[in-house]
Amino acid sequence: MYKNDEGKRYRRIKRELIHKGALVDFYKDTMQVPNGHTAEWDLVSHKGAAAVIPVTGNGNIIMVRQYRNPLEDFDLEIPAGSLDSPSEDPKLCAARELEEETGCKSSHLEHLIDIYTTVAFCDEKISIYVADHLEKSAQNLDEDEYLEVEVYPYEKLVEMILDGRIKDGKTVSALLAYGRKYGR
């Protein structure tokens, strides 16, 4: 039973698994809404993810450019990936993705923010970290992963957000929060 600020109640009557996927599961929820009627709502369930802003010694940020099927195009993003399981520590996932995608590792990851990607129909939560004191390691991409590593000054990335070249929600949120927190 869920209440909003006025005490009106929402109640899930039924949850039906429609499709179990490799990355997400699709459900149909039957909900009773505050006026007593029922509604069917879609839910995309995700085990969670972590992302990282890798900051070089001179303050630049390492980004990755990769093909994204829903966009049918390449996208510039911060390194990120799904948790191995819902119970995995997101900080460990962020460290793993940093090394896998950029070929760098860091013993200093600081939590920045958590975001929910699309609250209208998806429960995916992404924990975002900042990594500095980077050390060169080896890139170790997944078998189906092809990406390019690119390095940018922070100010250029903000310019790319504002002119629409960076559209990925986690990347926009992360970079703007990073700038606000660290006075960039």
C-alpha positions as protocol buffer text, in pm:
chain_id: "A"
residue {
  index: 1
  type: MET
  ca { x: 0 y: 0 z: 0 }
}
residue {
  index: 2
  type: TYR
  ca { x: 145 y: 335 z: -101 }
}
residue {
  index: 3
  type: LYS
  ca { x: 25 y: 680 z: 6 }
}
residue {
  index: 4
  type: ASN
  ca { x: 90 y: 1016 z: -153 }
}
residue {
  index: 5
  type: ASP
  ca { x: 116 y: 1341 z: 48 }
}
residue {
  index: 6
  type: GLU
  ca { x: -263 y: 1371 z: 75 }
}
residue {
  index: 7
  type: GLY
  ca { x: -290 y: 1017 z: 215 }
}
residue {
  index: 8
  type: LYS
  ca { x: -451 y: 877 z: -101 }
}
residue {
  index: 9
  type: ARG
  ca { x: -367 y: 512 z: -155 }
}
residue {
  index: 10
  type: TYR
  ca { x: -218 y: 315 z: -443 }
}
residue {
  index: 11
  type: ARG
  ca { x: -223 y: -62 z: -418 }
}
residue {
  index: 12
  type: ARG
  ca { x: -66 y: -323 z: -643 }
}
residue {
  index: 13
  type: ILE
  ca { x: -323 y: -595 z: -705 }
}
residue {
  index: 14
  type: LYS
  ca { x: -115 y: -812 z: -935 }
}
residue {
  index: 15
  type: ARG
  ca { x: 230 y: -826 z: -1099 }
}
residue {
  index: 16
  type: GLU
  ca { x: 270 y: -1044 z: -1407 }
}
residue {
  index: 17
  type: LEU
  ca { x: 608 y: -1126 z: -1565 }
}
residue {
  index: 18
  type: ILE
  ca { x: 568 y: -1069 z: -1940 }
}
residue {
  index: 19
  type: HIS
  ca { x: 928 y: -1132 z: -2051 }
}
residue {
  index: 20
  type: LYS
  ca { x: 1251 y: -1222 z: -1873 }
}
residue {
  index: 21
  type: GLY
  ca { x: 1542 y: -1070 z: -2062 }
}
residue {
  index: 22
  type: ALA
  ca { x: 1918 y: -1080 z: -2033 }
}
residue {
  index: 23
  type: LEU
  ca { x: 1937 y: -724 z: -1901 }
}
residue {
  index: 24
  type: VAL
  ca { x: 1580 y: -631 z: -1801 }
}
residue {
  index: 25
  type: ASP
  ca { x: 1253 y: -800 z: -1710 }
}
residue {
  index: 26
  type: PHE
  ca { x: 914 y: -671 z: -1829 }
}
residue {
  index: 27
  type: TYR
  ca { x: 612 y: -677 z: -1599 }
}
residue {
  index: 28
  type: LYS
  ca { x: 248 y: -575 z: -1621 }
}
residue {
  index: 29
  type: ASP
  ca { x: 125 y: -437 z: -1288 }
}
residue {
  index: 30
  type: THR
  ca { x: -244 y: -409 z: -1212 }
}
residue {
  index: 31
  type: MET
  ca { x: -285 y: -117 z: -973 }
}
residue {
  index: 32
  type: GLN
  ca { x: -575 y: 20 z: -773 }
}
residue {
  index: 33
  type: VAL
  ca { x: -553 y: 400 z: -791 }
}
residue {
  index: 34
  type: PRO
  ca { x: -686 y: 647 z: -529 }
}
residue {
  index: 35
  type: ASN
  ca { x: -1031 y: 682 z: -688 }
}
residue {
  index: 36
  type: GLY
  ca { x: -1083 y: 304 z: -662 }
}
residue {
  index: 37
  type: HIS
  ca { x: -1040 y: 228 z: -1032 }
}
residue {
  index: 38
  type: THR
  ca { x: -777 y: -13 z: -1160 }
}
residue {
  index: 39
  type: ALA
  ca { x: -509 y: 59 z: -1416 }
}
residue {
  index: 40
  type: GLU
  ca { x: -244 y: -149 z: -1591 }
}
residue {
  index: 41
  type: TRP
  ca { x: 105 y: -9 z: -1569 }
}
residue {
  index: 42
  type: ASP
  ca { x: 420 y: -131 z: -1744 }
}
residue {
  index: 43
  type: LEU
  ca { x: 733 y: -190 z: -1539 }
}
residue {
  index: 44
  type: VAL
  ca { x: 1081 y: -251 z: -1672 }
}
residue {
  index: 45
  type: SER
  ca { x: 1289 y: -399 z: -1392 }
}
residue {
  index: 46
  type: HIS
  ca { x: 1668 y: -372 z: -1394 }
}
residue {
  index: 47
  type: LYS
  ca { x: 1920 y: -510 z: -1142 }
}
residue {
  index: 48
  type: GLY
  ca { x: 2097 y: -174 z: -1118 }
}
residue {
  index: 49
  type: ALA
  ca { x: 2411 y: -17 z: -1257 }
}
residue {
  index: 50
  type: ALA
  ca { x: 2710 y: 197 z: -1169 }
}
residue {
  index: 51
  type: ALA
  ca { x: 2894 y: 469 z: -1357 }
}
residue {
  index: 52
  type: VAL
  ca { x: 3212 y: 665 z: -1302 }
}
residue {
  index: 53
  type: ILE
  ca { x: 3361 y: 1001 z: -1394 }
}
residue {
  index: 54
  type: PRO
  ca { x: 3734 y: 934 z: -1444 }
}
residue {
  index: 55
  type: VAL
  ca { x: 3932 y: 1253 z: -1376 }
}
residue {
  index: 56
  type: THR
  ca { x: 4290 y: 1270 z: -1505 }
}
residue {
  index: 57
  type: GLY
  ca { x: 4576 y: 1437 z: -1319 }
}
residue {
  index: 58
  type: ASN
  ca { x: 4527 y: 1758 z: -1516 }
}
residue {
  index: 59
  type: GLY
  ca { x: 4151 y: 1765 z: -1454 }
}
residue {
  index: 60
  type: ASN
  ca { x: 4032 y: 1630 z: -1788 }
}
residue {
  index: 61
  type: ILE
  ca { x: 3760 y: 1367 z: -1801 }
}
residue {
  index: 62
  type: ILE
  ca { x: 3784 y: 1031 z: -1975 }
}
residue {
  index: 63
  type: MET
  ca { x: 3475 y: 943 z: -2178 }
}
residue {
  index: 64
  type: VAL
  ca { x: 3375 y: 649 z: -2396 }
}
residue {
  index: 65
  type: ARG
  ca { x: 3203 y: 659 z: -2733 }
}
residue {
  index: 66
  type: GLN
  ca { x: 3002 y: 351 z: -2822 }
}
residue {
  index: 67
  type: TYR
  ca { x: 2722 y: 239 z: -3047 }
}
residue {
  index: 68
  type: ARG
  ca { x: 2378 y: 239 z: -2883 }
}
residue {
  index: 69
  type: ASN
  ca { x: 2115 y: 31 z: -3060 }
}
residue {
  index: 70
  type: PRO
  ca { x: 1807 y: 235 z: -2949 }
}
residue {
  index: 71
  type: LEU
  ca { x: 1970 y: 548 z: -3093 }
}
residue {
  index: 72
  type: GLU
  ca { x: 2103 y: 372 z: -3403 }
}
residue {
  index: 73
  type: ASP
  ca { x: 2410 y: 587 z: -3353 }
}
residue {
  index: 74
  type: PHE
  ca { x: 2721 y: 635 z: -3141 }
}
residue {
  index: 75
  type: ASP
  ca { x: 2693 y: 813 z: -2808 }
}
residue {
  index: 76
  type: LEU
  ca { x: 2951 y: 983 z: -2584 }
}
residue {
  index: 77
  type: GLU
  ca { x: 2914 y: 873 z: -2221 }
}
residue {
  index: 78
  type: ILE
  ca { x: 3089 y: 824 z: -1892 }
}
residue {
  index: 79
  type: PRO
  ca { x: 3197 y: 461 z: -1836 }
}
residue {
  index: 80
  type: ALA
  ca { x: 2915 y: 251 z: -1690 }
}
residue {
  index: 81
  type: GLY
  ca { x: 2775 y: -97 z: -1665 }
}
residue {
  index: 82
  type: SER
  ca { x: 2520 y: -321 z: -1501 }
}
residue {
  index: 83
  type: LEU
  ca { x: 2570 y: -475 z: -1162 }
}
residue {
  index: 84
  type: ASP
  ca { x: 2651 y: -846 z: -1177 }
}
residue {
  index: 85
  type: SER
  ca { x: 2366 y: -900 z: -929 }
}
residue {
  index: 86
  type: PRO
  ca { x: 2127 y: -674 z: -738 }
}
residue {
  index: 87
  type: SER
  ca { x: 2338 y: -729 z: -424 }
}
residue {
  index: 88
  type: GLU
  ca { x: 2672 y: -627 z: -581 }
}
residue {
  index: 89
  type: ASP
  ca { x: 2835 y: -321 z: -427 }
}
residue {
  index: 90
  type: PRO
  ca { x: 2794 y: -45 z: -690 }
}
residue {
  index: 91
  type: LYS
  ca { x: 3138 y: 93 z: -603 }
}
residue {
  index: 92
  type: LEU
  ca { x: 3298 y: -238 z: -704 }
}
residue {
  index: 93
  type: CYS
  ca { x: 3099 y: -233 z: -1028 }
}
residue {
  index: 94
  type: ALA
  ca { x: 3212 y: 125 z: -1101 }
}
residue {
  index: 95
  type: ALA
  ca { x: 3577 y: 27 z: -1041 }
}
residue {
  index: 96
  type: ARG
  ca { x: 3539 y: -275 z: -1270 }
}
residue {
  index: 97
  type: GLU
  ca { x: 3377 y: -72 z: -1548 }
}
residue {
  index: 98
  type: LEU
  ca { x: 3642 y: 199 z: -1519 }
}
residue {
  index: 99
  type: GLU
  ca { x: 3917 y: -54 z: -1583 }
}
residue {
  index: 100
  type: GLU
  ca { x: 3728 y: -260 z: -1844 }
}
residue {
  index: 101
  type: GLU
  ca { x: 3626 y: 37 z: -2057 }
}
residue {
  index: 102
  type: THR
  ca { x: 3913 y: 286 z: -2017 }
}
residue {
  index: 103
  type: GLY
  ca { x: 4214 y: 76 z: -1924 }
}
residue {
  index: 104
  type: CYS
  ca { x: 4261 y: 282 z: -1606 }
}
residue {
  index: 105
  type: LYS
  ca { x: 4209 y: 194 z: -1243 }
}
residue {
  index: 106
  type: SER
  ca { x: 4182 y: 396 z: -926 }
}
residue {
  index: 107
  type: SER
  ca { x: 4201 y: 321 z: -557 }
}
residue {
  index: 108
  type: HIS
  ca { x: 4001 y: 640 z: -490 }
}
residue {
  index: 109
  type: LEU
  ca { x: 3635 y: 632 z: -593 }
}
residue {
  index: 110
  type: GLU
  ca { x: 3402 y: 878 z: -424 }
}
residue {
  index: 111
  type: HIS
  ca { x: 3023 y: 849 z: -443 }
}
residue {
  index: 112
  type: LEU
  ca { x: 2867 y: 1145 z: -623 }
}
residue {
  index: 113
  type: ILE
  ca { x: 2493 y: 1075 z: -675 }
}
residue {
  index: 114
  type: ASP
  ca { x: 2237 y: 805 z: -737 }
}
residue {
  index: 115
  type: ILE
  ca { x: 1984 y: 848 z: -1016 }
}
residue {
  index: 116
  type: TYR
  ca { x: 1679 y: 659 z: -1138 }
}
residue {
  index: 117
  type: THR
  ca { x: 1685 y: 662 z: -1516 }
}
residue {
  index: 118
  type: THR
  ca { x: 1317 y: 668 z: -1609 }
}
residue {
  index: 119
  type: VAL
  ca { x: 1086 y: 667 z: -1307 }
}
residue {
  index: 120
  type: ALA
  ca { x: 763 y: 650 z: -1510 }
}
residue {
  index: 121
  type: PHE
  ca { x: 820 y: 286 z: -1609 }
}
residue {
  index: 122
  type: CYS
  ca { x: 1165 y: 163 z: -1499 }
}
residue {
  index: 123
  type: ASP
  ca { x: 1327 y: 92 z: -1161 }
}
residue {
  index: 124
  type: GLU
  ca { x: 1689 y: 113 z: -1284 }
}
residue {
  index: 125
  type: LYS
  ca { x: 1909 y: 288 z: -1029 }
}
residue {
  index: 126
  type: ILE
  ca { x: 2258 y: 404 z: -1127 }
}
residue {
  index: 127
  type: SER
  ca { x: 2513 y: 489 z: -859 }
}
residue {
  index: 128
  type: ILE
  ca { x: 2766 y: 738 z: -991 }
}
residue {
  index: 129
  type: TYR
  ca { x: 3120 y: 783 z: -862 }
}
residue {
  index: 130
  type: VAL
  ca { x: 3417 y: 1011 z: -926 }
}
residue {
  index: 131
  type: ALA
  ca { x: 3756 y: 844 z: -971 }
}
residue {
  index: 132
  type: ASP
  ca { x: 4088 y: 1026 z: -958 }
}
residue {
  index: 133
  type: HIS
  ca { x: 4447 y: 920 z: -893 }
}
residue {
  index: 134
  type: LEU
  ca { x: 4415 y: 710 z: -1208 }
}
residue {
  index: 135
  type: GLU
  ca { x: 4673 y: 445 z: -1292 }
}
residue {
  index: 136
  type: LYS
  ca { x: 4723 y: 290 z: -1633 }
}
residue {
  index: 137
  type: SER
  ca { x: 4600 y: -67 z: -1653 }
}
residue {
  index: 138
  type: ALA
  ca { x: 4459 y: -274 z: -1939 }
}
residue {
  index: 139
  type: GLN
  ca { x: 4130 y: -230 z: -2117 }
}
residue {
  index: 140
  type: ASN
  ca { x: 3921 y: -548 z: -2101 }
}
residue {
  index: 141
  type: LEU
  ca { x: 3604 y: -507 z: -2308 }
}
residue {
  index: 142
  type: ASP
  ca { x: 3316 y: -755 z: -2316 }
}
residue {
  index: 143
  type: GLU
  ca { x: 3299 y: -972 z: -2629 }
}
residue {
  index: 144
  type: ASP
  ca { x: 3021 y: -762 z: -2781 }
}
residue {
  index: 145
  type: GLU
  ca { x: 3161 y: -425 z: -2668 }
}
residue {
  index: 146
  type: TYR
  ca { x: 3341 y: -190 z: -2903 }
}
residue {
  index: 147
  type: LEU
  ca { x: 3417 y: 161 z: -2789 }
}
residue {
  index: 148
  type: GLU
  ca { x: 3658 y: 448 z: -2829 }
}
residue {
  index: 149
  type: VAL
  ca { x: 3818 y: 623 z: -2532 }
}
residue {
  index: 150
  type: GLU
  ca { x: 3823 y: 1003 z: -2557 }
}
residue {
  index: 151
  type: VAL
  ca { x: 3948 y: 1270 z: -2317 }
}
residue {
  index: 152
  type: TYR
  ca { x: 3793 y: 1616 z: -2279 }
}
residue {
  index: 153
  type: PRO
  ca { x: 3826 y: 1923 z: -2058 }
}
residue {
  index: 154
  type: TYR
  ca { x: 3522 y: 1958 z: -1832 }
}
residue {
  index: 155
  type: GLU
  ca { x: 3418 y: 2289 z: -1989 }
}
residue {
  index: 156
  type: LYS
  ca { x: 3403 y: 2127 z: -2336 }
}
residue {
  index: 157
  type: LEU
  ca { x: 3177 y: 1852 z: -2202 }
}
residue {
  index: 158
  type: VAL
  ca { x: 2935 y: 2109 z: -2056 }
}
residue {
  index: 159
  type: GLU
  ca { x: 2934 y: 2287 z: -2393 }
}
residue {
  index: 160
  type: MET
  ca { x: 2853 y: 1952 z: -2559 }
}
residue {
  index: 161
  type: ILE
  ca { x: 2564 y: 1896 z: -2314 }
}
residue {
  index: 162
  type: LEU
  ca { x: 2419 y: 2240 z: -2381 }
}
residue {
  index: 163
  type: ASP
  ca { x: 2442 y: 2215 z: -2760 }
}
residue {
  index: 164
  type: GLY
  ca { x: 2288 y: 1867 z: -2765 }
}
residue {
  index: 165
  type: ARG
  ca { x: 2589 y: 1655 z: -2855 }
}
residue {
  index: 166
  type: ILE
  ca { x: 2574 y: 1473 z: -2520 }
}
residue {
  index: 167
  type: LYS
  ca { x: 2224 y: 1339 z: -2459 }
}
residue {
  index: 168
  type: ASP
  ca { x: 2272 y: 1040 z: -2229 }
}
residue {
  index: 169
  type: GLY
  ca { x: 2083 y: 1108 z: -1906 }
}
residue {
  index: 170
  type: LYS
  ca { x: 2332 y: 951 z: -1666 }
}
residue {
  index: 171
  type: THR
  ca { x: 2618 y: 1139 z: -1828 }
}
residue {
  index: 172
  type: VAL
  ca { x: 2438 y: 1475 z: -1824 }
}
residue {
  index: 173
  type: SER
  ca { x: 2333 y: 1429 z: -1459 }
}
residue {
  index: 174
  type: ALA
  ca { x: 2675 y: 1308 z: -1352 }
}
residue {
  index: 175
  type: LEU
  ca { x: 2876 y: 1581 z: -1521 }
}
residue {
  index: 176
  type: LEU
  ca { x: 2653 y: 1864 z: -1399 }
}
residue {
  index: 177
  type: ALA
  ca { x: 2651 y: 1726 z: -1043 }
}
residue {
  index: 178
  type: TYR
  ca { x: 3030 y: 1688 z: -1060 }
}
residue {
  index: 179
  type: GLY
  ca { x: 3069 y: 2050 z: -1170 }
}
residue {
  index: 180
  type: ARG
  ca { x: 2842 y: 2174 z: -895 }
}
residue {
  index: 181
  type: LYS
  ca { x: 3006 y: 1968 z: -620 }
}
residue {
  index: 182
  type: TYR
  ca { x: 3365 y: 2038 z: -723 }
}
residue {
  index: 183
  type: GLY
  ca { x: 3323 y: 2399 z: -835 }
}
residue {
  index: 184
  type: ARG
  ca { x: 3408 y: 2338 z: -1199 }
}
